[in-house]
Amino acid sequence: MFLRPFGLYCSPCFGSLFVSILCTCCSHFFWYCFISVVKGTTLTNQNSIPEEIKSRLRSGNACYHSVQNLLSSMLLSKNLKIKIHRTIILPVVLCGCETWSLTLREERKLRVFVNMVLRRIFGPRREEVTGEWRRLHNEELNDLYSSPNIVR
């Protein structure tokens, strides 16, 4: 069975995002609904950026877990998985990030989150010498993803 992306649809009034995927064998549509409301920046009297980033990462983590089975699927291409990552997960985490002034610790938290998603997309590597499976290193992820780092 081969699956082909057909479209991404956003329903702003309900805060829902729908992904339709077309099966090329039987011409059936599969619809996935992701209820991930992208909220605005929370303003407080202290204007705590670390709390805002924690909240964004929690929302992004929930969004990641809702698409985790798609990112692990062998039926979807890596390009489609990267599009899902860029259109569904990253906007939830990075909404309003233009106003953030990040510390090194916060930058690291964002990088760890993105690397977690990319490791799910690209999967493990098999060592040529020993034949054992291992996780991808950060440099390998950056080479495979070939997009600029979200923090810089």
PyMOL commands that set and color helices and strands:
alter all, ss='L'
color gray80, all
select helices_A, chain A and resi 49-66+68-72+78-94+97-99+104-122+138-145
alter helices_A, ss='H'
color red, helices_A
select strands_A, chain A and resi 3-11+16-23+29-35+125-126+133-134
alter strands_A, ss='S'
color yellow, strands_A
deselect
rebuild
show_as cartoon
